[in-house]
């Protein structure tokens, strides 16, 4: 307002200039602090996301990440027993450094729960309870802001079995995956959507659907799937167009999907995970039903040796038959019904013994004068990893032996 006048500045002008300078300094300091926090949050988020996605015989995958804000959206690919794989995507409600901390904690919790071979709905139920318990503990401290709460985080957990070529999915407030089977248009999977983590009653149900080899599955966060209802024809049309041709490399499909789905100015980060399903054929799987009697142990050893010779894995015969005999012996001793033995030749030799007992075996150290109790100890020492998973009736004890390529 003094651009044309030549009169000297008055005391009021000096006070105004001083006030403007102070206000500008505060704005610059706030911008500096915001930029610093945003940079720290971004670095933390990127460091907590999987830097390298290992290959898997069940799926071939590609992923993309569109940075827009400091949200903690994430994805994960978790190997499971029996050559299965879990595909996970999620989105917390918080932003900034807290979002990165939330994302890191939930990723670790999901990985730990997945190692227990829980079903998708049970895993989300336990995760729901964990989120509620952690938020309740933090809410007792008056210095904790509401932004620190994890409640409202959405999560999609899908398990694909390459032997059965079947997928099981549960959702905690997250959009369902897009499924594009060979020679069929892409559709949204029919998955019951439960409440977001930490909100409402933890009632989750699963959706089951067949996925033949070569099926494309697209998992992403809501910023990319603005309308995931079954009658969202316009978005499905864009999806089908972006997926063509489907035999392209997966990174090219990711780029096409982001180009067609990402909004011009997204308010949140975009996370995209694309998986092409693979299958383990009958030539890599062998299964037998054994009677529940002591003679089943020698029969299981014979079947195992014969199959390993057929697979040209005779060098594993001694170790594999020893593990099989220990697991089948335990099944005969502690169950009553028929026993199923399954061998899967994957990147490792997978040995599975299923019985009708729901009792989970416990690894223990037998005393020197004990006649029993060493089966699982021997199994754990001879195999790369082992574990148990519950079945609809009974349980499966599995173990993996590395294959020397």
Rosetta blueprint (number, residue, H / E / L):
1 X L
2 X L
3 X L
4 X L
5 X L
6 X L
7 X L
8 X L
9 X L
10 X L
11 X H
12 X H
13 X H
14 X H
15 X H
16 X H
17 X H
18 X H
19 X H
20 X H
21 X H
22 X H
23 X H
24 X H
25 X H
26 X H
27 X H
28 X H
29 X H
30 X H
31 X H
32 X H
33 X H
34 X H
35 X H
36 X H
37 X H
38 X H
39 X H
40 X H
41 X H
42 X H
43 X H
44 X H
45 X H
46 X H
47 X H
48 X H
49 X L
50 X L
51 X L
52 X L
53 X L
54 X L
55 X L
56 X L
57 X L
58 X L
59 X E
60 X E
61 X E
62 X E
63 X E
64 X E
65 X E
66 X E
67 X L
68 X L
69 X L
70 X L
71 X E
72 X L
73 X L
74 X E
75 X E
76 X E
77 X E
78 X E
79 X E
80 X L
81 X H
82 X H
83 X H
84 X L
85 X E
86 X E
87 X E
88 X E
89 X E
90 X E
91 X E
92 X L
93 X L
94 X L
95 X E
96 X L
97 X H
98 X H
99 X H
100 X H
101 X H
102 X H
103 X H
104 X H
105 X H
106 X H
107 X H
108 X H
109 X H
110 X H
111 X H
112 X H
113 X H
114 X H
115 X L
116 X L
117 X L
118 X L
119 X L
120 X H
121 X H
122 X H
123 X H
124 X H
125 X H
126 X H
127 X H
128 X H
129 X H
130 X H
131 X H
132 X H
133 X H
134 X H
135 X H
136 X H
137 X H
138 X H
139 X H
140 X L
141 X L
142 X L
143 X L
144 X L
145 X L
146 X H
147 X H
148 X H
149 X L
150 X L
151 X L
152 X L
153 X E
154 X E
155 X E
156 X E
157 X E
158 X E
159 X E
160 X E
161 X E
162 X L
163 X L
164 X L
165 X L
166 X E
167 X E
168 X E
169 X E
170 X E
171 X E
172 X E
173 X L
174 X L
175 X L
176 X L
177 X L
178 X E
179 X E
180 X E
181 X L
182 X L
183 X L
184 X L
185 X L
186 X L
187 X E
188 X E
189 X L
190 X L
191 X L
192 X L
193 X E
194 X E
195 X L
196 X L
197 X E
198 X L
199 X L
200 X L
201 X L
202 X L
203 X L
204 X L
205 X L
206 X E
207 X E
208 X E
209 X E
210 X E
211 X L
212 X L
213 X L
214 X L
215 X L
216 X E
217 X E
218 X E
219 X E
220 X E
221 X L
222 X L
223 X L
224 X L
225 X L
226 X L
227 X L
228 X L
229 X L
230 X L
231 X L
232 X L
233 X H
234 X H
235 X H
236 X H
237 X H
238 X H
239 X H
240 X H
241 X H
242 X H
243 X H
244 X L
245 X L
246 X L
247 X L
248 X L
249 X L
250 X H
251 X H
252 X H
253 X H
254 X H
255 X H
256 X H
257 X H
258 X H
259 X H
260 X H
261 X H
262 X L
263 X L
264 X L
265 X L
266 X L
267 X L
268 X L
269 X L
270 X E
271 X E
272 X E
273 X E
274 X E
275 X E
276 X E
277 X E
278 X L
279 X L
280 X L
281 X L
282 X H
283 X H
284 X H
285 X E
286 X E
287 X E
288 X E
289 X E
290 X E
291 X L
292 X L
293 X L
294 X L
295 X H
296 X H
297 X H
298 X H
299 X H
300 X H
301 X H
302 X H
303 X H
304 X H
305 X H
306 X H
307 X H
308 X H
309 X H
310 X H
311 X L
312 X L
313 X L
314 X H
315 X H
316 X H
317 X H
318 X H
319 X H
320 X H
321 X H
322 X H
323 X H
324 X H
325 X H
326 X H
327 X H
328 X H
329 X H
330 X H
331 X H
332 X H
333 X H
334 X H
335 X L
336 X L
337 X L
338 X L
339 X E
340 X E
341 X E
342 X E
343 X E
344 X E
345 X E
346 X L
347 X L
348 X E
349 X E
350 X E
351 X E
352 X E
353 X E
354 X E
355 X E
356 X L
357 X L
358 X L
359 X L
360 X L
361 X L
362 X L
363 X L
364 X L
365 X L
366 X L
367 X L
368 X L
369 X L
370 X L
371 X L
372 X L
373 X L
374 X L
375 X H
376 X H
377 X H
378 X H
379 X H
380 X H
381 X H
382 X H
383 X L
384 X L
385 X E
386 X E
387 X E
388 X E
389 X E
390 X E
391 X L
392 X L
393 X L
394 X L
395 X E
396 X E
397 X E
398 X E
399 X E
400 X E
401 X E
402 X E
403 X L
404 X L
405 X L
